[in-house]
Amino acid sequence: MKLTCLQENLNSGLQTTGHLVNKNVNLPILNNVLLEAKDGTLKLSSTNLEIGISATVRCKVETEGAFTVDAKLLADYVNLLPNDQINIEKDADDSLKLTCRSSSTKIKGIASDDFPVIPQLEKEKPYKVNIKDFKKALSQVIFSVAVSETRPEISGVLMTFNKFEANSLYLAGTDSYRLAEKKIAVAENTEEKEVIVPVKALQEVLRILNGLKDQMNAPESIDLFISDNQILFSGEGFELISRLIEGQYPDYKQIIPKETKTTVTVSTSDLTKVIKTVALFSKTGIFDVNLVFDPGRGLVIRAANIQVGESTSEIDVEFVGTNNESTINYRYLLEGLSNIDASEIKISLVDGNIPLLINPKDNDDYLYIIMPIRQ
């Protein structure tokens, strides 16, 4: 294997693939990145056996071949090199030799034959989604996904294609205490499908998409291919494949309130400040704040802790409906407010035993619900 490529291109490919690699004592090969030089490109691949990432970078290939080296070491080294050409060559002593200007380095590696095979999906009938919309949707949903894997079916995001509405993709995430749902448009494939994607895979997708440079001719969409047990995200210069989570996702549509007795419209930033202030007096470990909806006073927020004290604040709101109140976990509320991406929100309530519903004021493509704390 012998090739030449730009430091900038190689560094970009290593940043895309290297993040997935963690120290694996049982299978040292999983600490490595696979480099495959052929057809005028260098393909870099990494895997943890559940997720596989590959990135393709332009280069000049003199001799085709493949080899694996420690992903973190190679990424750290290349990142520190000057922005110039790097000559890469596999030596006979199972080392990768890198030369850049006056620097020359050898990194010990392992033969590519030992690298796990990353599954391939047939690239037919893609679901095509806008990258900007998809990035926003992922960030607005994955924060609410369960961290615990005692219930595997909610340790991922439910992605529902064309079921609730034609040409639409609904993403939903929950930890059983709160739930976020986001709707975006999907094109080309009109087939109805429902899959649960591990949150770790989507976090990697979001990281890669956030790292893409806004180039003049960069594509605006990303392709999603789905098989019985895997999903492939294919974008410009990268691919990520992940297993799907088996199991039945909760029928979350049943717990979304269909009616409301009280609705207030409030400034997101004003509410955030007040919640942070009052929450200083919430009970340790319970994180409770009491929301009182009063037509005469607006939205009254209270918290009390016998050992610390108590606090009450009022916010002016647009009020529709009757007196009401609910006690909720303030941390869930703050996380929802920070991800809702709207200057004003609507908070809707049936009563203190029904989940609190939050939407952006001017559109219905996002919703966030929080279960009340039972008194």
N, C-alpha and C positions, 0 to 999 in steps of 0.2 A: 504493500500500500504506500503510495507516494502522491502527495497533492500540495497545492498552494492555495491559501484563501486569505481574505482580509480579517484582521483581528476583530473588527466591528461585527462582521457576519458570524464568525465563530463564537464570539462572546454572546451574541444574541441567542444563538442556538443552544448554548450551554445553560444560559439563564432560563430558557424555556423548559429544558428537560431535567436540569440538575436538582431543582427544588424537591422533586418527588423522592429522591434518594435519601434513605436514612441508614445509619449504621446497622448492618445485618450480620450478626456473628455466625449464624447457622449457614447462610448462603452468601459468602463474600462477593460473589459475582453480582449480586443485587446492589452493591455499593458502587458499581461501575456504570459508565455510559458506553453504549455500543456505537462505534464509528464505522460507517459503511460508505466507502468511496466508489462510486460508479456513475456512468452516464453524465459526467460533468457536474455532479452534485455530491455533497457530503450529508449523509443522513445520520442524525444523532438520536439514539433511543434510550429510554430508561423505563424501568418497571418495578413495582413492588408486588407483583403477581395478581393484584386486583385492579390496578390502573396502569396503563401503558401510555407514554407520551413520546412522540417523535417530532423532530424538527428538521427541515431540509434547508441547507444553506448553499449558495452558489460558490463554486471553487473550480480550480483547474486541476483535473485528475490526470496524472501521468501514468500511474499504475493502480489498477483497481484492487480492492481488498477490504478486509474488515478486522477490527481489533477492539478490545475493551480496556479502559483504564479507569482509575478512581475518579468518579464524577466531580466530587467536591474539590479535590486537588487540582484537576485540570481546569475547572471553572475559575478557581481562585487565581491560578497562575496566569491564564489567558487574560483575565480581567485586568491584571497589572501590567500587561505588555503594552507597548506603544501602538497607536493606531496605524498599522503598517501591514505588509504581507507577512504571513507565517508559513514557513515550509514545514510540512509534516511528513514523517516517514517512519514506517515500522522497521525496527532493527531486527536482526536475526536472533538477538538475545531476549526476545519477548519484552521489548521496550518500545515506547513511542518517542521518537526524537522530534523536538520542536525547535526550529531556528527562526529568530526574528531579530533583524539588525545584528547587534553584537552579542545577543543572548543565544545560548544553546543549552537545551535541557533534555534529559531523558527521564521518562516516567515508566516504571514497571507496570505491566498489565497482565491480562489473562486472555487466552485465545477466545475468539468469538464463538467457537463451536459450543462453549459451555453456557452461553447467554440464553436465558429463557425465550421461547418463541412468543412474540406478542401477537395475539389473534388478529385476524383481518376480517373485515366485514365487506360484503358486496356493496359497492356504492351505487345503489339503485334507489330511485324514488326518495330523494332527500326532502326532509322538512327544512325549509329555508327561512331563517329568522334574521332580522336586522341586528347587527352587532351591538349598536348603541342601546337599542331597546332591551336586548338580551342581557347585557351587562347590568343595566338598571334593574331589570326584573330579578336577576340572581341576588343582587345586593339587598333588595327589598324583601326577600323571602328566606334566604338561608340562615339569617340571624335567629330565626324563631324555631329552627329544627332541633330536635332532641339530641343532646350530646351523648346520653346513655344509649347503649346498644342492647339493653334488656328487652326492648321492643324494636326489633330490627326494622319493621315496616315504617316506623316514624323517624328512623335515623337517616332518612333521605327526603328528597323533594318529589312530590307527586307531580308528574308532567302529563297533562291531559290534552291531547291533540284533537281538535275538530269535534269534540263530543258535545260540549255545552253550546257551541256556536261554530258555524262554518268559518274556516280560515282563521282559527284562533288557537292559541296555546295558553292554557291556564297552569300556573305554577303555584303549588301550595306547600307550606311547611308548618309543622306544629310540634310542640313538646307536650301536648295535652293540657297545658295551662293557658296557652295563647296560640293564635293561628294567623298567618299572613297568606294572602292570595293575591296574585298579580296576573293580569291578562295582557297578552301581546299578540300581534298579528303573526301568522305563519303562512308561507306560500308554497306553491307547487304540489306537495303531497296533500291530498284531501282525505286520506284514510283516517278513520277514528282509531286512536291508540292511547293507552294509559300505561305509564311505566313509573317505577320508583327509582330515582337515581341517587346513589350515595352522596351525602353532602360533601365528603372529602373530594370526590371527583369534580363536583361543581365549584368548589373553592379553587381547585387547580385551574379549571376552565376560566373562572373569573380573573385569577391572577395572570394567566397568559393573555387574555383579552385586554386587560388593563396595561399590559406591557407592550402591546403592539403599537408601533409608531403610526401616527396619522400622516400617511404618505398621500400624495396627490392621486395616485391610481390605485390606492388600497381598496379592496372589495368592501362593500357595505354590509354583506351578509355572511353568515356562517351556516354550514350544512350539518344537519343531524340525521344520522342513519341508525335504524333500530332493528335488532334481530330479537329472537326469543329471549335471550338472556344477556345481551350486551347493547351498549350504545356508543356510537362513534361521533365525536365532534370534529369536524374537518374545516379548517380555515386556511388562510394564506400562509403557507410555509410551516404549518403544524397540524398534528392530529393527536387526539386524546381518545383512548378507548377505555371503557370501564364496564365492569359487570353491573347488572341490574339487581336490585333487591327483590327477593321473592316474598310473597305474602300479600295480604289484603290491606290496603290503606283504609283508615277509618272513613266512613261516609260523612265527611266534614260539612257538607252542604246542609245536613240536618240541623246543625247547631248554630248556623248563621241566622240571627233573628230576622223574621220575615215582616215584622211590624215594629212599630215604635210608639211609645207614649210621650217620650221627651227627646227633643233634639236641640242641641246648642251648636252654634258656629263660633269658633274662637281662633285667635292668632296662635299659630304653632309655637313661635318663639316666646310669646308671653306665657303660655301655659308651661312650656319647658322650664323657664326660670322659676315660676311659682312652685312647680312640683319639686324641683331640686331644693328650694328653700324649705318648704314645709316638711319634706321627707327626712330632714335632719332629725326630726322628732318622732319618726316612725319606730315601731317596736323592733328590737333586734331580732333578726332571723325571720320575721314575718313581713317586714318591708311594706306595711299597710298604710294607705292614705284613704281617707273618706271623701268622696265626691258628692256634694249636695247640690242638686239642681233646683234653684229657687227662682221663680219668675220675678220676684221683687229684688233679689240681691245678685242674680246672675249665677255663676258657678263658684261655689264655696268649697275650698279644699282645706281639710283638717287632718292633723296627725297628733297623737298623744302617746307619751311614754312616761310611765310613773317615775322612772329613774332619771329622766332627762328634763321633761317638761312637755309643753304643748305649743302648737302653732296653728293659726288660721289665716287664710288669705282669700280674697274675693277677686274675681276677674269679670269684666264686662263681656257679655256674649250676646249674640242674637238668639233669642229664646223662642222655641215653639213647643207647646204641650203643657204638661202639668208638673207639679212638684215630684221629685224623685231623688233617689240616692243609691250609691253603690260603693263598696269598699274593695279596692284592688291593690295588687302588687305594683308599687311605683316604678320598680326597675323595668317591668314589662312595658309600662306606659311610656317611659323615657326612651326605651329602645324602639318602640313603634314610632314615636314622634321624630326620632332622628333619622328614620328610614322612609318616612312617608313622602318626602320631597314635595311639600305644598306649604304655602305661606299661611293658609287657613284650613282648618279641618272641621268636619262635622262629627260630633259625638252623639250617638243615639242609644237610647235605653228603654227597655220595657219595665224592668224592676231590678231590685238588688240581687235577685237569684238567677237572672238571665245574663249571658255574656254581654259585655259592653262592646259596641260596634263603632269603629273609627274609619272614616273615609276622607280623602281629599275633598275640599269644598266643591271644586268645579268639574270633577270627573268620577266615574265609577269603575275605573280599571284596576283599582287597588282597594283592598279592605284588610282591616286588622281587628281581630277580636280578642278580648281578654276575659278569662273566667273570673268571676268575683270571688273574694275571700268570704267564706261563710262565717256569719257572726254567731 
